[in-house]
C-alpha cells in the first residue's frame, strides 16, 4: 500500500513536469520549468545540434507511450514517431 502510494505520487509529479514542445525555441523558453518533450529523428548529429542549441541534454526516447508521437525533427525536418525528453542536468 505504501509502495503504491509513493509510486502514484511519483507518476503524478513526473507528468506535471512534462512540457510538450514543437521547436527548439519553445524548449529553450520552457526547459527551466520542467522536462521538455520534443520530436527527434534519433540521428546523433541532430541530437547534438539540439543539445547545443538548447543548452540541455537529451535524456533519450522513453519506452512506451511517453516516447511515441508524431512530429518533425526540429533540426533535419524528417517526420518521426519518436518523442525525446530533454532536461538540464546538473
C-alpha positions as CSV (number, residue, x, y, z in Angstrom):
1,X,0.0,0.0,0.0
2,X,2.7,2.5,0.9
3,X,4.7,1.5,-2.2
4,X,1.7,2.1,-4.4
5,X,1.0,5.5,-2.9
6,X,4.6,6.6,-3.4
7,X,4.6,5.3,-7.0
8,X,1.4,7.2,-7.8
9,X,2.8,10.4,-6.3
10,X,6.0,10.0,-8.4
11,X,4.0,9.4,-11.6
12,X,1.8,12.5,-10.9
13,X,4.9,14.6,-10.2
14,X,6.6,13.5,-13.4
15,X,3.5,14.0,-15.5
16,X,3.1,17.5,-14.1
17,X,6.6,18.4,-15.1
18,X,6.4,17.2,-18.8
19,X,6.1,20.0,-21.3
20,X,5.2,19.4,-25.0
21,X,7.3,21.4,-27.3
22,X,7.5,21.6,-31.1
23,X,10.5,23.8,-31.6
24,X,13.9,24.3,-30.1
25,X,13.0,27.9,-29.2
26,X,10.0,26.6,-27.2
27,X,12.3,24.1,-25.4
28,X,14.7,27.0,-24.5
29,X,11.8,29.0,-23.2
30,X,10.2,26.3,-21.1
31,X,13.1,24.0,-20.0
32,X,13.6,25.7,-16.7
33,X,10.0,24.7,-15.7
34,X,10.4,21.0,-16.2
35,X,11.2,18.3,-18.7
36,X,10.7,19.0,-22.4
37,X,9.2,16.5,-24.8
38,X,10.1,17.1,-28.5
39,X,10.1,15.1,-31.7
40,X,13.5,13.7,-32.7
41,X,14.5,11.6,-35.6
42,X,17.1,9.7,-33.4
43,X,20.1,10.7,-35.5
44,X,23.2,11.5,-33.4
45,X,24.1,14.7,-35.3
46,X,20.5,16.1,-34.8
47,X,20.7,15.2,-31.1
48,X,24.0,17.0,-30.7
49,X,22.7,20.1,-32.5
50,X,19.5,20.1,-30.3
51,X,21.6,19.9,-27.1
52,X,23.9,22.7,-28.3
53,X,21.0,24.9,-29.3
54,X,19.1,24.5,-26.1
55,X,21.9,24.1,-23.5
56,X,20.2,20.9,-22.1
57,X,20.7,17.2,-22.6
58,X,18.6,14.7,-24.4
59,X,17.8,12.0,-21.9
60,X,16.6,9.6,-24.6
61,X,13.4,8.3,-26.1
62,X,11.4,6.7,-23.4
63,X,9.8,3.3,-23.8
64,X,6.0,3.0,-24.1
65,X,3.6,5.8,-24.9
66,X,5.7,8.5,-23.5
67,X,8.2,8.1,-26.3
68,X,5.7,7.9,-29.1
69,X,4.1,10.6,-31.1
70,X,4.1,12.2,-34.5
71,X,6.2,15.2,-35.3
72,X,9.0,16.7,-37.2
73,X,12.6,16.7,-36.1
74,X,13.5,20.4,-35.4
75,X,17.0,20.0,-37.0
76,X,16.6,17.9,-40.2
77,X,12.9,18.2,-40.7
78,X,12.3,14.5,-41.1
79,X,8.9,13.2,-40.0
80,X,9.3,11.0,-36.9
81,X,7.2,8.9,-34.5
82,X,9.8,9.4,-31.7
83,X,9.5,11.8,-28.8
84,X,12.6,12.6,-26.9
85,X,12.8,14.1,-23.5
86,X,15.2,16.9,-22.7
87,X,16.2,18.4,-19.4
88,X,19.0,20.3,-17.8
89,X,21.3,18.0,-15.9
90,X,23.5,19.2,-13.0
